[in-house]
Amino acid sequence: MSNPTFTFLNHAGFLLRTDHALLLADPWLEGGVLNDAWSLVDPSTSSARLIAELNASGLPLFVWCSRAQPDRVSTAFLRRFRAEFRGIATFLYRPGRDWRLPDELRRHRFTLAECAAGQPRTLAPDLHLTAFASGEGDSYCLIDCGRRAILHLGERALGSRAACRVAAARVRRLAPRIDLLLTGFADMAWCGNPEHFARRESAAGHGIERMALQAEAFKPRLIVPVASFARFSRVDNAWLNNGRRSPAGVLDAPRLEAQRNLIRFLQPGNSIDLEFDGPASLLAKHEHALAHWMRCWRERPDALPRPPQAALSELRSAFFKYRLRVTSGLHGLPRLLEWSRLLRPLVLSLPDLRQNIELSYRRGLRALGPDAAADVALSSGTALYLLRADDGFDATYAGGCFWVLRESGLSAFGRFFLPQRMGRRGLDRRRPWAAGAMLFRALLERAMRGVRMALR
């Protein structure tokens, strides 16, 4: 009989061991991600130690990647894994409308295996994985190992009662009982400018509500929080940590009172014997882990500096190259969209340069007067990364390294960099039909927002 073991690694990562195989999920164990906008709450874990352990096991390895985000597939980990892992590894992902994940894994020359949504995939005689869609690019999964079932939701999937109800009916056909629920309590997302504390408190409450709804829908025997152990780490985004729930705050939440005795925190390296362990046997580990995480929560390191200041000439050159890259990838479509006013120029405020600039796919970069109305503010160094890097918008937006200066600023920011986001997701002239479908959805969403505004 298989005796599976679950080991929490850090943040969203874990390692599942059965008699016949290993399953590694979402490894991020060291270093910053998103241009150092995020760091691990506990920085003590090591990629080298994990890879050495995988090499020593002698078992075939499967790596589950739930989303194309650096906290799930750290580029630094992938490079080290490629150089140092000596066994047989297969990377698993759910195919969808976002091609970033498979393209990144292929770039590292890994062996890939698609997990079609809702279709169980056998990894070993005692290990099966079923992937499910959560939006266009994100995924969650059901893992059957021996006699136990693990539902891994991360911190974004199934955020409403209706979504939980539909998913529970689907999952129940494959696993009548969930032995272990892995879910997050703190979504790492931009939640307003420094003065918007109430907005961050509300977002923290949504995380607690989501956790409670999932527990009520799936009725697991045990809940282990994951995917919530990172922090915003730069001076230009550290305010986003204020208002987030700590692990002790999760346990104190009245909404989770019915689940409190099922929630067990683990610190990096803690393991669970899935055959025999339950909430009672894990109580001592839970108490030590809770004390560990609260020390980490209180002992925040000094915030990292923002990127070095960039000159206006550097920004002009970077935008010229960016515009050339994205317009050629989409056959000049960004210029056409701006000409037809479906996309408008973006005005950035650069406080460290005391300068406002306009970015336009038709006119290029123009310096504006200091009184010009801007959409968003960010440091010049962040603006340079935004324009130079393939993941510039994704990293800046997810990292929260900006301020919104007017009500429409956030949507204007996202719309202007839609061409970059499309190229990043593989939606360019290589996949014209998929690119057209994404543009149509974006325009439809904009039209619906306009209708809702008009009806208010």
C-alpha positions as CSV (number, residue, x, y, z in Angstrom):
1,M,0.0,0.0,0.0
2,S,1.3,3.5,-1.0
3,N,2.3,5.7,1.9
4,P,2.4,9.2,0.4
5,T,4.2,12.1,2.1
6,F,3.5,15.8,1.6
7,T,6.3,18.3,2.3
8,F,5.7,22.1,2.3
9,L,8.6,23.9,0.7
10,N,7.9,27.6,0.7
11,H,5.2,30.1,-0.4
12,A,3.2,28.0,-3.0
13,G,5.7,25.1,-3.4
14,F,5.4,21.6,-2.1
15,L,6.8,18.1,-2.8
16,L,4.6,15.0,-2.8
17,R,6.3,11.6,-2.6
18,T,4.7,8.3,-3.3
19,D,6.3,4.8,-3.7
20,H,6.7,5.3,-7.4
21,A,7.1,9.0,-8.2
22,L,7.6,12.6,-7.0
23,L,5.4,15.5,-7.7
24,L,6.9,19.0,-7.3
25,A,4.6,22.0,-7.5
26,D,5.3,25.7,-8.1
27,P,8.9,25.9,-6.9
28,W,10.1,29.3,-5.7
29,L,12.6,28.9,-2.9
30,E,15.0,31.8,-3.0
31,G,15.7,35.3,-4.5
32,G,13.3,38.0,-5.6
33,V,11.0,37.9,-8.5
34,L,9.2,40.6,-10.7
35,N,12.2,42.8,-10.8
36,D,12.7,42.3,-7.0
37,A,9.1,43.6,-6.3
38,W,8.3,40.4,-4.4
39,S,10.4,38.5,-1.9
40,L,9.8,35.4,0.3
41,V,8.6,36.0,3.8
42,D,11.0,33.2,4.9
43,P,14.2,33.5,2.7
44,S,16.0,30.5,4.4
45,T,15.1,27.9,1.8
46,S,17.5,26.7,-0.9
47,S,17.0,25.6,-4.5
48,A,20.3,23.7,-4.3
49,R,19.2,21.6,-1.3
50,L,15.9,20.7,-3.0
51,I,17.6,19.7,-6.3
52,A,20.1,17.5,-4.3
53,E,17.2,15.8,-2.5
54,L,15.4,15.2,-5.9
55,N,18.6,13.7,-7.3
56,A,19.1,11.4,-4.3
57,S,15.5,10.0,-4.5
58,G,16.1,8.0,-7.7
59,L,12.3,8.4,-8.5
60,P,10.9,9.9,-11.7
61,L,9.8,13.5,-11.1
62,F,6.8,15.4,-12.3
63,V,6.7,19.2,-11.9
64,W,3.3,20.9,-11.8
65,C,3.2,24.5,-12.9
66,S,-0.1,26.2,-12.0
67,R,0.4,29.5,-13.7
68,A,3.0,31.6,-15.7
69,Q,4.0,33.7,-12.8
70,P,7.5,33.9,-11.4
71,D,6.4,32.9,-7.9
72,R,5.3,29.6,-9.5
73,V,8.0,29.0,-12.0
74,S,11.0,31.0,-10.9
75,T,13.4,31.5,-13.8
76,A,16.4,31.2,-11.5
77,F,15.1,27.9,-10.2
78,L,14.5,26.6,-13.8
79,R,18.1,27.5,-14.8
80,R,19.6,25.8,-11.8
81,F,17.3,22.8,-12.2
82,R,18.3,22.4,-15.8
83,A,22.0,22.5,-14.9
84,E,22.0,20.3,-11.8
85,F,19.1,17.8,-11.9
86,R,20.3,14.3,-13.0
87,G,17.0,12.4,-13.2
88,I,14.0,12.1,-15.4
89,A,11.6,15.1,-15.1
90,T,8.4,15.9,-16.9
91,F,6.8,19.4,-16.6
92,L,3.0,19.4,-16.4
93,Y,0.7,22.2,-17.4
94,R,-2.9,22.9,-18.5
95,P,-3.1,24.2,-22.1
96,G,-5.2,27.4,-22.4
97,R,-5.2,30.7,-24.1
98,D,-2.0,31.8,-22.4
99,W,1.1,30.4,-24.1
100,R,3.7,32.0,-21.8
101,L,4.1,28.9,-19.6
102,P,4.8,26.2,-22.3
103,D,6.9,28.7,-24.3
104,E,9.1,29.4,-21.2
105,L,9.5,25.7,-20.4
106,R,10.3,24.8,-24.0
107,R,12.9,27.6,-24.0
108,H,14.7,25.6,-21.2
109,R,14.3,22.4,-23.2
110,F,12.3,20.6,-20.7
111,T,10.0,17.6,-21.4
112,L,6.4,18.8,-21.3
113,A,3.1,17.0,-20.9
114,E,-0.3,18.6,-21.3
115,C,-3.0,18.0,-18.7
116,A,-6.3,18.6,-20.5
117,A,-8.9,20.3,-18.2
118,G,-11.0,17.7,-16.4
119,Q,-9.1,14.7,-17.7
120,P,-7.2,12.6,-15.1
121,R,-3.6,12.0,-16.0
122,T,-1.8,9.0,-14.6
123,L,1.7,9.9,-13.5
124,A,2.5,6.6,-11.6
125,P,0.4,3.6,-10.4
126,D,-0.3,5.5,-7.1
127,L,-0.3,9.1,-8.5
128,H,-2.9,10.8,-10.7
129,L,-3.4,14.5,-11.4
130,T,-6.5,16.3,-12.9
131,A,-6.1,19.9,-13.9
132,F,-8.9,22.4,-14.0
133,A,-9.1,25.9,-15.6
134,S,-9.1,29.0,-13.4
135,G,-9.4,31.9,-15.9
136,E,-7.5,31.9,-19.2
137,G,-4.0,31.1,-17.9
138,D,-4.3,29.9,-14.2
139,S,-5.1,26.4,-13.1
140,Y,-5.9,24.4,-10.0
141,C,-5.6,20.6,-9.7
142,L,-6.9,17.5,-7.9
143,I,-4.2,15.0,-6.9
144,D,-5.0,11.4,-6.1
145,C,-2.1,9.7,-4.3
146,G,-2.7,6.2,-2.8
147,R,-6.0,6.5,-0.9
148,R,-5.8,10.2,-0.4
149,A,-7.1,13.2,-2.4
150,I,-5.5,16.6,-2.4
151,L,-7.2,19.7,-3.9
152,H,-4.6,22.4,-4.7
153,L,-6.3,25.8,-5.3
154,G,-3.6,28.3,-4.7
155,E,-4.7,31.9,-3.9
156,R,-6.9,32.8,-6.9
157,A,-9.2,29.9,-7.9
158,L,-12.8,29.7,-6.9
159,G,-13.4,33.0,-5.3
160,S,-17.2,32.9,-5.2
161,R,-19.9,30.7,-3.8
162,A,-21.2,29.9,-7.2
163,A,-17.8,28.9,-8.5
164,C,-17.1,26.7,-5.5
165,R,-20.5,25.0,-5.9
166,V,-19.9,24.2,-9.6
167,A,-16.3,23.0,-8.9
168,A,-17.3,20.9,-6.0
169,A,-19.8,19.0,-8.1
170,R,-17.2,18.4,-10.7
171,V,-14.5,17.4,-8.3
172,R,-16.8,15.1,-6.3
173,R,-17.3,12.9,-9.4
174,L,-13.5,12.2,-9.3
175,A,-12.9,12.3,-5.5
176,P,-15.8,11.8,-3.1
177,R,-13.7,13.1,-0.2
178,I,-11.0,15.8,0.0
179,D,-8.4,14.8,2.5
180,L,-6.2,17.9,2.1
181,L,-7.2,21.3,0.8
182,L,-4.3,23.7,-0.2
183,T,-5.4,27.2,-0.5
184,G,-4.2,30.8,0.0
185,F,-5.4,33.6,2.3
186,A,-3.5,36.6,0.8
187,D,-3.6,37.4,-2.9
188,M,-0.5,39.3,-3.9
189,A,-2.2,42.1,-5.9
190,W,-2.2,45.9,-6.3
191,C,-4.8,47.2,-3.8
192,G,-4.6,51.0,-4.2
193,N,-2.3,53.9,-3.5
194,P,-0.6,54.3,-0.1
195,E,-3.6,56.2,1.3
196,H,-6.1,53.5,0.2
197,F,-5.9,51.4,3.4
198,A,-9.6,50.6,3.5
199,R,-9.2,49.0,0.0
200,R,-6.4,46.7,1.2
201,E,-8.5,45.8,4.3
202,S,-11.4,44.9,2.0
203,A,-9.1,42.7,-0.2
204,A,-7.8,40.9,2.9
205,G,-11.4,40.2,3.9
206,H,-12.1,38.8,0.4
207,G,-9.2,36.3,1.0
208,I,-10.7,35.1,4.2
209,E,-14.2,34.8,2.7
210,R,-12.8,32.8,-0.2
211,M,-11.1,30.4,2.1
212,A,-14.3,29.9,4.1
213,L,-16.4,29.3,1.0
214,Q,-14.0,26.7,-0.3
215,A,-14.0,24.9,3.0
216,E,-17.8,24.9,3.1
217,A,-18.0,23.6,-0.4
218,F,-15.4,20.8,-0.3
219,K,-15.6,19.9,3.4
220,P,-11.9,18.8,3.6
221,R,-10.4,16.8,6.5
222,L,-7.4,19.2,6.7
223,I,-6.6,22.7,5.4
224,V,-3.0,23.8,4.8
225,P,-2.5,27.5,3.8
226,V,-0.1,28.0,0.8
227,A,0.7,30.6,-1.8
228,S,0.5,33.4,0.8
229,F,4.1,33.6,2.1
230,A,5.6,36.4,-0.1
231,R,5.8,40.1,0.6
232,F,6.1,43.3,-1.4
233,S,9.7,44.2,-1.0
234,R,10.6,47.6,-2.6
235,V,10.2,51.1,-1.3
236,D,7.8,51.8,-4.1
237,N,5.4,49.0,-3.3
238,A,6.0,48.2,0.4
239,W,2.8,50.0,1.5
240,L,0.8,47.1,-0.1
241,N,1.9,44.9,2.9
242,N,-0.2,47.1,5.2
243,G,-3.6,45.6,5.8
244,R,-2.7,42.1,4.7
245,R,-3.7,39.3,7.1
246,S,-1.0,37.5,9.1
247,P,-1.3,33.8,9.8
248,A,-2.5,34.6,13.3
249,G,-5.0,37.0,11.8
250,V,-6.4,34.2,9.6
251,L,-7.0,32.0,12.7
252,D,-8.7,34.9,14.5
253,A,-11.1,35.7,11.7
254,P,-14.7,35.1,12.8
255,R,-15.6,33.9,9.3
256,L,-13.3,30.9,9.7
257,E,-14.4,29.9,13.2
258,A,-16.0,26.7,12.0
259,Q,-12.8,25.7,10.2
260,R,-10.2,26.8,12.8
261,N,-9.6,23.3,14.1
262,L,-9.0,22.1,10.5
263,I,-6.4,24.8,9.6
264,R,-2.8,23.8,10.1
265,F,0.1,26.0,9.2
266,L,3.4,24.4,8.1
267,Q,6.8,26.0,8.0
268,P,9.3,25.2,5.2
269,G,10.4,21.6,5.4
270,N,7.5,20.3,7.5
271,S,6.0,17.0,6.2
272,I,2.7,15.3,6.6
273,D,2.1,11.5,6.4
274,L,-1.0,11.6,4.4
275,E,-2.0,8.1,5.5
276,F,-2.0,8.8,9.2
277,D,-1.7,12.5,10.0
278,G,-4.7,14.7,10.6
279,P,-5.5,18.0,12.4
280,A,-4.9,16.5,15.9
281,S,-1.5,14.9,15.1
282,L,-0.3,18.1,13.4
283,L,-1.2,20.4,16.2
284,A,2.4,20.7,17.6
285,K,3.9,21.3,14.1
286,H,1.2,23.9,13.5
287,E,1.9,25.8,16.7
288,H,5.7,25.9,16.0
289,A,5.0,27.0,12.4
290,L,2.6,29.7,13.5
291,A,5.2,31.1,15.8
292,H,7.8,30.9,13.0
293,W,5.6,32.7,10.5
294,M,4.7,35.4,13.0
295,R,8.4,36.1,13.7
296,C,8.9,36.4,10.0
297,W,5.9,38.7,9.7
298,R,7.2,41.0,12.4
299,E,10.9,41.0,11.4
300,R,10.6,42.7,8.1
301,P,13.9,43.5,6.3
302,D,14.5,47.0,5.1
303,A,12.7,47.7,1.8
304,L,14.9,47.3,-1.3
305,P,15.6,50.5,-3.3
306,R,13.7,51.3,-6.5
307,P,15.6,50.7,-9.8
308,P,18.3,53.3,-10.6
309,Q,17.1,56.5,-12.1
310,A,16.8,56.5,-15.9
311,A,17.5,59.5,-18.2
312,L,14.7,60.7,-20.5
313,S,17.0,59.8,-23.5
314,E,17.1,56.2,-22.2
315,L,13.3,56.1,-22.0
316,R,12.9,57.5,-25.5
317,S,15.3,54.9,-26.9
318,A,13.6,52.1,-25.0
319,F,10.1,53.1,-26.1
320,F,11.3,53.4,-29.8
321,K,12.5,49.7,-29.6
322,Y,9.4,48.6,-27.7
323,R,7.1,50.2,-30.2
324,L,9.0,48.7,-33.1
325,R,8.8,45.2,-31.5
326,V,5.1,45.1,-30.6
327,T,3.8,46.8,-33.8
328,S,5.8,44.4,-36.0
329,G,4.6,41.5,-34.0
330,L,1.0,42.6,-34.6
331,H,1.4,44.0,-38.2
332,G,1.0,47.6,-37.1
333,L,-2.3,47.0,-35.2
334,P,-1.5,49.1,-32.2
335,R,-1.1,52.2,-34.4
336,L,-4.5,51.4,-36.0
337,L,-6.2,51.0,-32.7
338,E,-4.8,54.3,-31.5
339,W,-5.8,56.0,-34.7
340,S,-9.4,54.7,-34.4
341,R,-9.4,55.8,-30.7
342,L,-10.0,52.3,-29.4
343,L,-6.7,52.7,-27.6
344,R,-5.4,56.1,-26.4
345,P,-1.9,57.4,-25.5
346,L,-0.7,56.8,-22.0
347,V,0.6,59.7,-19.8
348,L,3.1,58.7,-17.1
349,S,4.3,60.8,-14.2
350,L,8.0,60.3,-13.3
351,P,8.3,62.0,-9.9
352,D,12.1,61.3,-9.6
353,L,12.6,63.2,-12.8
354,R,9.9,65.8,-12.1
355,Q,8.7,65.0,-15.6
356,N,5.5,63.8,-17.3
357,I,5.7,61.9,-20.6
358,E,3.2,60.7,-23.1
359,L,3.6,57.3,-24.8
360,S,1.9,57.0,-28.2
361,Y,2.1,54.2,-30.7
362,R,1.6,56.8,-33.4
363,R,3.7,59.7,-32.2
364,G,6.3,58.0,-30.0
365,L,7.4,59.4,-26.6
366,R,6.8,63.1,-25.9
367,A,7.8,65.2,-22.9
368,L,4.9,67.1,-21.3
369,G,4.7,69.9,-18.9
370,P,4.6,69.1,-15.2
371,D,0.9,70.2,-15.0
372,A,-0.2,67.7,-17.6
373,A,-2.8,65.2,-16.3
374,A,-1.2,61.8,-15.9
375,D,-2.7,58.3,-15.7
376,V,-0.2,56.6,-13.4
377,A,3.0,57.5,-11.6
378,L,6.1,55.4,-11.3
379,S,9.9,55.8,-10.9
380,S,11.9,56.4,-14.1
381,G,13.8,53.2,-13.4
382,T,10.6,51.2,-13.3
383,A,9.4,52.9,-16.5
384,L,12.6,51.8,-18.2
385,Y,12.1,48.1,-17.1
386,L,8.4,48.4,-18.2
387,L,9.6,49.3,-21.7
388,R,12.7,47.1,-22.0
389,A,11.6,43.8,-20.6
390,D,9.3,41.3,-22.3
391,D,7.4,40.9,-19.0
392,G,7.6,44.7,-18.3
393,F,3.9,45.3,-17.8
394,D,3.2,42.0,-16.1
395,A,6.1,42.5,-13.6
396,T,5.2,46.2,-12.9
397,Y,1.5,45.5,-12.5
398,A,1.8,42.4,-10.4
399,G,4.6,44.0,-8.4
400,G,2.4,47.0,-7.7
401,C,5.2,49.5,-8.3
402,F,3.1,52.4,-9.4
403,W,0.4,54.9,-8.2
404,V,-2.9,55.6,-10.0
405,L,-3.5,59.4,-10.5
406,R,-7.0,59.4,-11.8
407,E,-10.0,57.1,-11.8
408,S,-9.5,55.8,-15.3
409,G,-5.7,55.5,-14.9
410,L,-5.5,51.8,-14.0
411,S,-7.6,50.7,-17.1
412,A,-5.7,53.1,-19.3
413,F,-2.4,51.6,-18.1
414,G,-3.6,48.0,-18.9
415,R,-5.1,48.9,-22.3
416,F,-2.0,50.7,-23.5
417,F,0.2,47.7,-22.8
418,L,-2.2,45.2,-24.2
419,P,0.1,44.6,-27.2
420,Q,3.0,43.8,-24.9
421,R,0.8,41.5,-22.9
422,M,-0.4,39.8,-26.1
423,G,3.1,39.2,-27.3
424,R,4.1,37.9,-23.9
425,R,1.3,35.4,-24.1
426,G,2.2,34.3,-27.6
427,L,-0.8,36.1,-29.1
428,D,0.8,37.8,-32.1
429,R,1.1,37.1,-35.8
430,R,2.1,33.5,-34.9
431,R,-1.4,32.9,-33.7
432,P,-3.6,35.4,-35.5
433,W,-7.0,33.9,-34.7
434,A,-6.2,33.7,-31.0
435,A,-4.8,37.2,-31.0
436,G,-8.0,38.5,-32.7
437,A,-10.2,36.7,-30.2
438,M,-8.3,38.3,-27.3
439,L,-8.7,41.8,-28.9
440,F,-12.4,41.2,-29.4
441,R,-12.9,40.2,-25.8
442,A,-10.9,43.2,-24.6
443,L,-13.0,45.6,-26.8
444,L,-16.2,43.9,-25.6
445,E,-15.2,44.3,-22.0
446,R,-14.5,48.0,-22.6
447,A,-17.9,48.5,-24.2
448,M,-19.6,46.7,-21.3
449,R,-17.8,49.0,-18.8
450,G,-19.0,52.0,-20.8
451,V,-22.6,50.7,-20.7
452,R,-22.5,50.2,-17.0
453,M,-21.1,53.7,-16.4
454,A,-23.8,55.2,-18.6
455,L,-26.5,53.3,-16.6
456,R,-25.3,54.6,-13.2
